């Protein structure tokens, strides 16, 4: 996924860097503080939501080829976390088990411990993905960053294996892609799970990118990167951040995807993230899907868990 993102829009990137350099710099100090609005966020300890057995159309209204064709799917009852797993919740798992995440071990192809981090590109370096030594769940954007005072944000720099280990410790599991999409759609038959307008009456409904990706983020939703969980309206199943904030691991291999650097299977991630924008990654929809290397942790992928009823 990382390589494919970088191959797209090279011309756009060069043009945007030249055109938006003044815009991006103007008023940069404390921009997030100036735009962030006070939000009433949900309790991160909200109980999992029970979803009764049912059917839905998976891959409905596909915007990208890999999302279709639409198909009718029936699912047994299961419950699902109301929010993404947070830094605080993951810390309890680490304290109880002493588990060491993949980002804290030498990474295949890099030879050092670390993870992939988004950084705004510039004229000298047009790439927006960087392997950063020392990036891990405690330091999600690099060794100079911390999760201090960010306990309620979704944990990131988590590989598929890390997410599976947490779920097993909690007596739960990762959702299948079908379970995840059923939970995210929550019965909606509209373009977005909240309706047909991306931002109805100007209200941002999820933590995504506003502006011209990857150069200019207006932060109209109040956040430059990850937000605390539960700060945007829930869907009709009372689930928060199924769309935006961070992509989420599922337990479903991505059919047809080439294997990663270490030959590992690529799994399907769902939901989009704070990096999805109208001009680049319109994947803030329930049907949206991407392939991700199982062993490659990043700053924009987290997870939630489910349990069969």
Helices and strands as residue ranges (DSSP letters): H 2-7, H 10-25, H 31-35, E 49-51, E 54-58, G 65-67, E 71-75, E 78-80, H 87-97, G 102-104, E 114-118, E 129-133, H 160-169, E 173-174, H 177-185, G 200-202, E 247-253, E 266-270, E 289-293, E 301-302, E 305-308
